[in-house]
């Protein structure tokens, strides 16, 4: 269902007694989203007020990079 951040919780509670599988059709964060914020271009995932502000854009990039880092760690959990 796309809840990648729950993989660690399931793995911890089940202590390796089950395998975790994942199918990722639409990732939570994508390189397109990062590129849009970096270019400060407004769109459906980047509001105009954020795109128009250097401070908000940098904050959003920091947030996206942090989210992407933890998302990638979560995606190391599945066995298949």
Gaussian input, Z-matrix of N, CA and C with variables (Angstrom, degrees):
# hf/3-21g

backbone

0 1
 N
 C     1     B1
 C     2     B2     1     A1
 N     3     B3     2     A2     1     D1
 C     4     B4     3     A3     2     D2
 C     5     B5     4     A4     3     D3
 N     6     B6     5     A5     4     D4
 C     7     B7     6     A6     5     D5
 C     8     B8     7     A7     6     D6
 N     9     B9     8     A8     7     D7
 C    10    B10     9     A9     8     D8
 C    11    B11    10    A10     9     D9
 N    12    B12    11    A11    10    D10
 C    13    B13    12    A12    11    D11
 C    14    B14    13    A13    12    D12
 N    15    B15    14    A14    13    D13
 C    16    B16    15    A15    14    D14
 C    17    B17    16    A16    15    D15
 N    18    B18    17    A17    16    D16
 C    19    B19    18    A18    17    D17
 C    20    B20    19    A19    18    D18
 N    21    B21    20    A20    19    D19
 C    22    B22    21    A21    20    D20
 C    23    B23    22    A22    21    D21
 N    24    B24    23    A23    22    D22
 C    25    B25    24    A24    23    D23
 C    26    B26    25    A25    24    D24
 N    27    B27    26    A26    25    D25
 C    28    B28    27    A27    26    D26
 C    29    B29    28    A28    27    D27
 N    30    B30    29    A29    28    D28
 C    31    B31    30    A30    29    D29
 C    32    B32    31    A31    30    D30
 N    33    B33    32    A32    31    D31
 C    34    B34    33    A33    32    D32
 C    35    B35    34    A34    33    D33
 N    36    B36    35    A35    34    D34
 C    37    B37    36    A36    35    D35
 C    38    B38    37    A37    36    D36
 N    39    B39    38    A38    37    D37
 C    40    B40    39    A39    38    D38
 C    41    B41    40    A40    39    D39
 N    42    B42    41    A41    40    D40
 C    43    B43    42    A42    41    D41
 C    44    B44    43    A43    42    D42
 N    45    B45    44    A44    43    D43
 C    46    B46    45    A45    44    D44
 C    47    B47    46    A46    45    D45
 N    48    B48    47    A47    46    D46
 C    49    B49    48    A48    47    D47
 C    50    B50    49    A49    48    D48
 N    51    B51    50    A50    49    D49
 C    52    B52    51    A51    50    D50
 C    53    B53    52    A52    51    D51
 N    54    B54    53    A53    52    D52
 C    55    B55    54    A54    53    D53
 C    56    B56    55    A55    54    D54
 N    57    B57    56    A56    55    D55
 C    58    B58    57    A57    56    D56
 C    59    B59    58    A58    57    D57
 N    60    B60    59    A59    58    D58
 C    61    B61    60    A60    59    D59
 C    62    B62    61    A61    60    D60
 N    63    B63    62    A62    61    D61
 C    64    B64    63    A63    62    D62
 C    65    B65    64    A64    63    D63
 N    66    B66    65    A65    64    D64
 C    67    B67    66    A66    65    D65
 C    68    B68    67    A67    66    D66
 N    69    B69    68    A68    67    D67
 C    70    B70    69    A69    68    D68
 C    71    B71    70    A70    69    D69
 N    72    B72    71    A71    70    D70
 C    73    B73    72    A72    71    D71
 C    74    B74    73    A73    72    D72
 N    75    B75    74    A74    73    D73
 C    76    B76    75    A75    74    D74
 C    77    B77    76    A76    75    D75
 N    78    B78    77    A77    76    D76
 C    79    B79    78    A78    77    D77
 C    80    B80    79    A79    78    D78
 N    81    B81    80    A80    79    D79
 C    82    B82    81    A81    80    D80
 C    83    B83    82    A82    81    D81
 N    84    B84    83    A83    82    D82
 C    85    B85    84    A84    83    D83
 C    86    B86    85    A85    84    D84
 N    87    B87    86    A86    85    D85
 C    88    B88    87    A87    86    D86
 C    89    B89    88    A88    87    D87
 N    90    B90    89    A89    88    D88
 C    91    B91    90    A90    89    D89
 C    92    B92    91    A91    90    D90
 N    93    B93    92    A92    91    D91
 C    94    B94    93    A93    92    D92
 C    95    B95    94    A94    93    D93
 N    96    B96    95    A95    94    D94
 C    97    B97    96    A96    95    D95
 C    98    B98    97    A97    96    D96
 N    99    B99    98    A98    97    D97
 C   100   B100    99    A99    98    D98
 C   101   B101   100   A100    99    D99
 N   102   B102   101   A101   100   D100
 C   103   B103   102   A102   101   D101
 C   104   B104   103   A103   102   D102
 N   105   B105   104   A104   103   D103
 C   106   B106   105   A105   104   D104
 C   107   B107   106   A106   105   D105
 N   108   B108   107   A107   106   D106
 C   109   B109   108   A108   107   D107
 C   110   B110   109   A109   108   D108
 N   111   B111   110   A110   109   D109
 C   112   B112   111   A111   110   D110
 C   113   B113   112   A112   111   D111
 N   114   B114   113   A113   112   D112
 C   115   B115   114   A114   113   D113
 C   116   B116   115   A115   114   D114
 N   117   B117   116   A116   115   D115
 C   118   B118   117   A117   116   D116
 C   119   B119   118   A118   117   D117
 N   120   B120   119   A119   118   D118
 C   121   B121   120   A120   119   D119
 C   122   B122   121   A121   120   D120
 N   123   B123   122   A122   121   D121
 C   124   B124   123   A123   122   D122
 C   125   B125   124   A124   123   D123
 N   126   B126   125   A125   124   D124
 C   127   B127   126   A126   125   D125
 C   128   B128   127   A127   126   D126
 N   129   B129   128   A128   127   D127
 C   130   B130   129   A129   128   D128
 C   131   B131   130   A130   129   D129
 N   132   B132   131   A131   130   D130
 C   133   B133   132   A132   131   D131
 C   134   B134   133   A133   132   D132
 N   135   B135   134   A134   133   D133
 C   136   B136   135   A135   134   D134
 C   137   B137   136   A136   135   D135
 N   138   B138   137   A137   136   D136
 C   139   B139   138   A138   137   D137
 C   140   B140   139   A139   138   D138
 N   141   B141   140   A140   139   D139
 C   142   B142   141   A141   140   D140
 C   143   B143   142   A142   141   D141
 N   144   B144   143   A143   142   D142
 C   145   B145   144   A144   143   D143
 C   146   B146   145   A145   144   D144
 N   147   B147   146   A146   145   D145
 C   148   B148   147   A147   146   D146
 C   149   B149   148   A148   147   D147
 N   150   B150   149   A149   148   D148
 C   151   B151   150   A150   149   D149
 C   152   B152   151   A151   150   D150
 N   153   B153   152   A152   151   D151
 C   154   B154   153   A153   152   D152
 C   155   B155   154   A154   153   D153
 N   156   B156   155   A155   154   D154
 C   157   B157   156   A156   155   D155
 C   158   B158   157   A157   156   D156
 N   159   B159   158   A158   157   D157
 C   160   B160   159   A159   158   D158
 C   161   B161   160   A160   159   D159
 N   162   B162   161   A161   160   D160
 C   163   B163   162   A162   161   D161
 C   164   B164   163   A163   162   D162
 N   165   B165   164   A164   163   D163
 C   166   B166   165   A165   164   D164
 C   167   B167   166   A166   165   D165
 N   168   B168   167   A167   166   D166
 C   169   B169   168   A168   167   D167
 C   170   B170   169   A169   168   D168
 N   171   B171   170   A170   169   D169
 C   172   B172   171   A171   170   D170
 C   173   B173   172   A172   171   D171
 N   174   B174   173   A173   172   D172
 C   175   B175   174   A174   173   D173
 C   176   B176   175   A175   174   D174
 N   177   B177   176   A176   175   D175
 C   178   B178   177   A177   176   D176
 C   179   B179   178   A178   177   D177
 N   180   B180   179   A179   178   D178
 C   181   B181   180   A180   179   D179
 C   182   B182   181   A181   180   D180
 N   183   B183   182   A182   181   D181
 C   184   B184   183   A183   182   D182
 C   185   B185   184   A184   183   D183
 N   186   B186   185   A185   184   D184
 C   187   B187   186   A186   185   D185
 C   188   B188   187   A187   186   D186
 N   189   B189   188   A188   187   D187
 C   190   B190   189   A189   188   D188
 C   191   B191   190   A190   189   D189
 N   192   B192   191   A191   190   D190
 C   193   B193   192   A192   191   D191
 C   194   B194   193   A193   192   D192
 N   195   B195   194   A194   193   D193
 C   196   B196   195   A195   194   D194
 C   197   B197   196   A196   195   D195
 N   198   B198   197   A197   196   D196
 C   199   B199   198   A198   197   D197
 C   200   B200   199   A199   198   D198
 N   201   B201   200   A200   199   D199
 C   202   B202   201   A201   200   D200
 C   203   B203   202   A202   201   D201
 N   204   B204   203   A203   202   D202
 C   205   B205   204   A204   203   D203
 C   206   B206   205   A205   204   D204
 N   207   B207   206   A206   205   D205
 C   208   B208   207   A207   206   D206
 C   209   B209   208   A208   207   D207
 N   210   B210   209   A209   208   D208
 C   211   B211   210   A210   209   D209
 C   212   B212   211   A211   210   D210
 N   213   B213   212   A212   211   D211
 C   214   B214   213   A213   212   D212
 C   215   B215   214   A214   213   D213
 N   216   B216   215   A215   214   D214
 C   217   B217   216   A216   215   D215
 C   218   B218   217   A217   216   D216
 N   219   B219   218   A218   217   D217
 C   220   B220   219   A219   218   D218
 C   221   B221   220   A220   219   D219
 N   222   B222   221   A221   220   D220
 C   223   B223   222   A222   221   D221
 C   224   B224   223   A223   222   D222
 N   225   B225   224   A224   223   D223
 C   226   B226   225   A225   224   D224
 C   227   B227   226   A226   225   D225
 N   228   B228   227   A227   226   D226
 C   229   B229   228   A228   227   D227
 C   230   B230   229   A229   228   D228
 N   231   B231   230   A230   229   D229
 C   232   B232   231   A231   230   D230
 C   233   B233   232   A232   231   D231
 N   234   B234   233   A233   232   D232
 C   235   B235   234   A234   233   D233
 C   236   B236   235   A235   234   D234
 N   237   B237   236   A236   235   D235
 C   238   B238   237   A237   236   D236
 C   239   B239   238   A238   237   D237

   B1=1.4568
   B2=1.5232
   B3=1.3258
   B4=1.4489
   B5=1.5080
   B6=1.2967
   B7=1.4617
   B8=1.5247
   B9=1.3118
   B10=1.4657
   B11=1.5206
   B12=1.3274
   B13=1.4604
   B14=1.5266
   B15=1.3153
   B16=1.4710
   B17=1.5275
   B18=1.3121
   B19=1.4693
   B20=1.5219
   B21=1.3304
   B22=1.4653
   B23=1.5299
   B24=1.3163
   B25=1.4656
   B26=1.5280
   B27=1.3192
   B28=1.4638
   B29=1.5309
   B30=1.3243
   B31=1.4654
   B32=1.5329
   B33=1.3179
   B34=1.4649
   B35=1.5292
   B36=1.3448
   B37=1.4652
   B38=1.5232
   B39=1.3143
   B40=1.4662
   B41=1.5303
   B42=1.3154
   B43=1.4726
   B44=1.5306
   B45=1.3474
   B46=1.4550
   B47=1.5204
   B48=1.3397
   B49=1.4650
   B50=1.5293
   B51=1.3256
   B52=1.4648
   B53=1.5202
   B54=1.3267
   B55=1.4515
   B56=1.5256
   B57=1.3054
   B58=1.4619
   B59=1.5185
   B60=1.3252
   B61=1.4504
   B62=1.5112
   B63=1.3170
   B64=1.4595
   B65=1.5211
   B66=1.3036
   B67=1.4580
   B68=1.5294
   B69=1.3138
   B70=1.4533
   B71=1.5172
   B72=1.3308
   B73=1.4591
   B74=1.5310
   B75=1.3046
   B76=1.4608
   B77=1.5211
   B78=1.3222
   B79=1.4594
   B80=1.5244
   B81=1.3155
   B82=1.4565
   B83=1.5200
   B84=1.3131
   B85=1.4695
   B86=1.5272
   B87=1.3160
   B88=1.4671
   B89=1.5270
   B90=1.3019
   B91=1.4621
   B92=1.5303
   B93=1.3379
   B94=1.4626
   B95=1.5287
   B96=1.3241
   B97=1.4643
   B98=1.5258
   B99=1.3340
   B100=1.4603
   B101=1.5254
   B102=1.3265
   B103=1.4639
   B104=1.5274
   B105=1.3301
   B106=1.4646
   B107=1.5265
   B108=1.3259
   B109=1.4632
   B110=1.5260
   B111=1.3374
   B112=1.4668
   B113=1.5311
   B114=1.3246
   B115=1.4644
   B116=1.5321
   B117=1.3323
   B118=1.4660
   B119=1.5284
   B120=1.3311
   B121=1.4607
   B122=1.5244
   B123=1.3093
   B124=1.4602
   B125=1.5203
   B126=1.3195
   B127=1.4568
   B128=1.5116
   B129=1.3198
   B130=1.4598
   B131=1.5335
   B132=1.3206
   B133=1.4649
   B134=1.5293
   B135=1.3169
   B136=1.4593
   B137=1.5365
   B138=1.3328
   B139=1.4605
   B140=1.5250
   B141=1.3077
   B142=1.4517
   B143=1.5152
   B144=1.3488
   B145=1.4643
   B146=1.5282
   B147=1.3345
   B148=1.4699
   B149=1.5267
   B150=1.3217
   B151=1.4670
   B152=1.5292
   B153=1.3176
   B154=1.4489
   B155=1.5207
   B156=1.3177
   B157=1.4675
   B158=1.5242
   B159=1.3299
   B160=1.4604
   B161=1.5317
   B162=1.3241
   B163=1.4683
   B164=1.5310
   B165=1.3305
   B166=1.4631
   B167=1.5310
   B168=1.3280
   B169=1.4644
   B170=1.5254
   B171=1.3283
   B172=1.4705
   B173=1.5234
   B174=1.3183
   B175=1.4641
   B176=1.5192
   B177=1.3152
   B178=1.4675
   B179=1.5209
   B180=1.3398
   B181=1.4697
   B182=1.5310
   B183=1.3267
   B184=1.4633
   B185=1.5192
   B186=1.3433
   B187=1.4640
   B188=1.5326
   B189=1.3260
   B190=1.4625
   B191=1.5315
   B192=1.3279
   B193=1.4687
   B194=1.5184
   B195=1.3200
   B196=1.4620
   B197=1.5296
   B198=1.3304
   B199=1.4633
   B200=1.5254
   B201=1.3443
   B202=1.4624
   B203=1.5301
   B204=1.3260
   B205=1.4606
   B206=1.5291
   B207=1.3218
   B208=1.4665
   B209=1.5301
   B210=1.3151
   B211=1.4660
   B212=1.5255
   B213=1.3400
   B214=1.4631
   B215=1.5335
   B216=1.3314
   B217=1.4709
   B218=1.5298
   B219=1.3266
   B220=1.4670
   B221=1.5283
   B222=1.3277
   B223=1.4686
   B224=1.5260
   B225=1.3234
   B226=1.4619
   B227=1.5263
   B228=1.3223
   B229=1.4702
   B230=1.5282
   B231=1.3264
   B232=1.4683
   B233=1.5334
   B234=1.3242
   B235=1.4590
   B236=1.5267
   B237=1.2957
   B238=1.4622
   B239=1.5029
   A1=111.63
   A2=118.50
   A3=119.92
   A4=115.70
   A5=117.09
   A6=120.69
   A7=110.03
   A8=117.13
   A9=121.88
   A10=112.43
   A11=117.16
   A12=119.41
   A13=112.92
   A14=117.18
   A15=119.97
   A16=112.26
   A17=118.34
   A18=120.98
   A19=112.03
   A20=116.99
   A21=120.86
   A22=111.06
   A23=116.06
   A24=121.11
   A25=110.21
   A26=116.68
   A27=121.14
   A28=110.17
   A29=116.81
   A30=120.75
   A31=110.69
   A32=117.23
   A33=121.15
   A34=111.31
   A35=117.21
   A36=120.55
   A37=112.59
   A38=116.75
   A39=120.34
   A40=111.79
   A41=118.83
   A42=124.53
   A43=112.94
   A44=116.25
   A45=120.50
   A46=114.98
   A47=117.98
   A48=119.67
   A49=112.91
   A50=117.92
   A51=120.88
   A52=108.87
   A53=116.12
   A54=121.20
   A55=109.04
   A56=115.71
   A57=121.17
   A58=107.34
   A59=116.22
   A60=121.53
   A61=110.64
   A62=116.98
   A63=120.72
   A64=111.05
   A65=115.26
   A66=123.15
   A67=105.62
   A68=117.47
   A69=120.94
   A70=108.99
   A71=115.86
   A72=121.12
   A73=109.20
   A74=116.17
   A75=122.31
   A76=107.54
   A77=118.04
   A78=119.21
   A79=111.46
   A80=116.18
   A81=121.31
   A82=110.91
   A83=116.38
   A84=121.62
   A85=107.85
   A86=116.31
   A87=119.28
   A88=110.37
   A89=115.51
   A90=120.57
   A91=110.98
   A92=117.32
   A93=120.62
   A94=110.76
   A95=116.00
   A96=120.52
   A97=110.35
   A98=116.90
   A99=121.15
   A100=111.20
   A101=116.26
   A102=120.99
   A103=111.09
   A104=117.60
   A105=121.21
   A106=110.90
   A107=116.76
   A108=120.13
   A109=110.46
   A110=116.38
   A111=120.55
   A112=111.05
   A113=116.78
   A114=121.30
   A115=111.78
   A116=116.54
   A117=123.35
   A118=111.09
   A119=114.71
   A120=122.74
   A121=108.98
   A122=117.10
   A123=121.59
   A124=110.36
   A125=116.19
   A126=122.08
   A127=109.71
   A128=116.95
   A129=119.97
   A130=112.98
   A131=119.25
   A132=121.06
   A133=111.61
   A134=117.61
   A135=121.58
   A136=108.60
   A137=115.54
   A138=120.76
   A139=111.25
   A140=115.83
   A141=121.82
   A142=114.03
   A143=117.65
   A144=119.22
   A145=111.46
   A146=117.44
   A147=120.99
   A148=109.23
   A149=116.65
   A150=121.04
   A151=111.52
   A152=117.38
   A153=121.84
   A154=114.80
   A155=117.38
   A156=121.07
   A157=111.24
   A158=116.30
   A159=120.92
   A160=109.78
   A161=116.99
   A162=121.84
   A163=111.13
   A164=117.03
   A165=120.10
   A166=111.75
   A167=116.79
   A168=120.00
   A169=111.22
   A170=117.22
   A171=120.29
   A172=110.90
   A173=116.62
   A174=120.34
   A175=111.94
   A176=115.54
   A177=119.65
   A178=111.27
   A179=117.02
   A180=119.93
   A181=110.18
   A182=116.85
   A183=120.88
   A184=110.02
   A185=116.42
   A186=121.70
   A187=110.92
   A188=117.44
   A189=121.36
   A190=111.66
   A191=116.54
   A192=119.16
   A193=111.39
   A194=117.85
   A195=122.03
   A196=110.19
   A197=116.26
   A198=120.92
   A199=111.05
   A200=116.89
   A201=121.07
   A202=111.18
   A203=117.08
   A204=121.18
   A205=110.62
   A206=117.35
   A207=120.71
   A208=111.75
   A209=117.08
   A210=121.55
   A211=110.07
   A212=116.82
   A213=119.49
   A214=110.83
   A215=118.35
   A216=120.57
   A217=110.79
   A218=116.51
   A219=120.62
   A220=110.43
   A221=116.80
   A222=119.53
   A223=113.69
   A224=117.62
   A225=120.95
   A226=111.05
   A227=118.41
   A228=122.66
   A229=115.07
   A230=119.53
   A231=119.11
   A232=112.75
   A233=114.41
   A234=121.33
   A235=111.42
   A236=115.63
   A237=120.79
   A238=110.18
   D1=1.76
   D2=176.74
   D3=92.16
   D4=18.92
   D5=-179.31
   D6=-98.88
   D7=65.79
   D8=-174.87
   D9=-60.19
   D10=-31.42
   D11=-177.51
   D12=-72.17
   D13=-8.76
   D14=176.24
   D15=-87.66
   D16=-10.11
   D17=-178.52
   D18=-57.58
   D19=-42.46
   D20=179.64
   D21=-63.97
   D22=-39.58
   D23=-179.32
   D24=-65.36
   D25=-47.34
   D26=179.54
   D27=-62.19
   D28=-44.88
   D29=180.00
   D30=-61.64
   D31=-39.08
   D32=-179.18
   D33=-69.48
   D34=-45.21
   D35=-179.22
   D36=-68.63
   D37=-36.86
   D38=-175.16
   D39=-89.13
   D40=-7.16
   D41=175.47
   D42=48.95
   D43=40.62
   D44=176.65
   D45=78.86
   D46=8.90
   D47=-177.74
   D48=-79.93
   D49=-13.07
   D50=175.77
   D51=-133.57
   D52=156.59
   D53=175.10
   D54=-90.86
   D55=148.45
   D56=178.00
   D57=-108.70
   D58=130.60
   D59=177.65
   D60=-115.26
   D61=154.37
   D62=-179.99
   D63=-143.64
   D64=140.78
   D65=170.67
   D66=-126.10
   D67=118.94
   D68=-177.65
   D69=-112.48
   D70=106.40
   D71=179.01
   D72=-92.60
   D73=-50.52
   D74=175.99
   D75=-120.79
   D76=110.17
   D77=-179.83
   D78=-67.89
   D79=156.22
   D80=178.32
   D81=-61.82
   D82=-37.84
   D83=179.37
   D84=-133.41
   D85=140.27
   D86=-177.61
   D87=-129.00
   D88=163.78
   D89=177.73
   D90=-65.40
   D91=-28.93
   D92=176.62
   D93=-63.45
   D94=-41.44
   D95=178.62
   D96=-63.82
   D97=-43.71
   D98=178.82
   D99=-62.33
   D100=-44.00
   D101=-178.85
   D102=-63.51
   D103=-39.30
   D104=-179.16
   D105=-64.84
   D106=-42.30
   D107=179.34
   D108=-68.97
   D109=-43.10
   D110=-179.67
   D111=-60.72
   D112=-39.33
   D113=179.21
   D114=-80.70
   D115=-4.28
   D116=-178.33
   D117=56.01
   D118=47.39
   D119=-179.72
   D120=-106.01
   D121=127.40
   D122=179.56
   D123=-71.12
   D124=147.09
   D125=178.89
   D126=-173.03
   D127=-172.13
   D128=-175.57
   D129=-67.82
   D130=-19.14
   D131=175.84
   D132=-110.79
   D133=9.07
   D134=-179.99
   D135=-147.99
   D136=98.89
   D137=-176.46
   D138=-61.63
   D139=157.64
   D140=-178.91
   D141=-61.67
   D142=-37.23
   D143=179.81
   D144=-68.29
   D145=-31.91
   D146=176.53
   D147=-72.40
   D148=-45.16
   D149=179.97
   D150=-62.21
   D151=-30.98
   D152=-178.66
   D153=-83.68
   D154=-4.03
   D155=-177.03
   D156=-119.72
   D157=125.79
   D158=177.61
   D159=-63.72
   D160=-43.36
   D161=-177.69
   D162=-64.18
   D163=-48.36
   D164=179.88
   D165=-65.93
   D166=-37.82
   D167=178.32
   D168=-64.57
   D169=-42.55
   D170=178.05
   D171=-65.65
   D172=-39.87
   D173=176.66
   D174=-62.75
   D175=-41.29
   D176=179.42
   D177=-68.12
   D178=-37.59
   D179=176.72
   D180=-63.13
   D181=-42.26
   D182=177.87
   D183=-60.85
   D184=-45.61
   D185=178.72
   D186=-61.63
   D187=-46.97
   D188=-179.54
   D189=-62.27
   D190=-41.71
   D191=179.20
   D192=-65.37
   D193=-40.69
   D194=176.42
   D195=-62.95
   D196=-45.92
   D197=177.98
   D198=-61.73
   D199=-43.82
   D200=-179.59
   D201=-63.27
   D202=-39.79
   D203=178.42
   D204=-60.77
   D205=-49.58
   D206=-178.84
   D207=-69.70
   D208=-33.74
   D209=176.30
   D210=-63.49
   D211=-43.26
   D212=-179.96
   D213=-66.84
   D214=-35.66
   D215=175.23
   D216=-62.91
   D217=-41.24
   D218=179.89
   D219=-63.42
   D220=-35.81
   D221=-177.30
   D222=-76.52
   D223=-4.38
   D224=172.12
   D225=-80.63
   D226=-16.04
   D227=-176.75
   D228=-71.14
   D229=-42.04
   D230=-175.57
   D231=-60.22
   D232=144.81
   D233=177.38
   D234=-86.60
   D235=-26.27
   D236=-179.09
   D237=-149.58

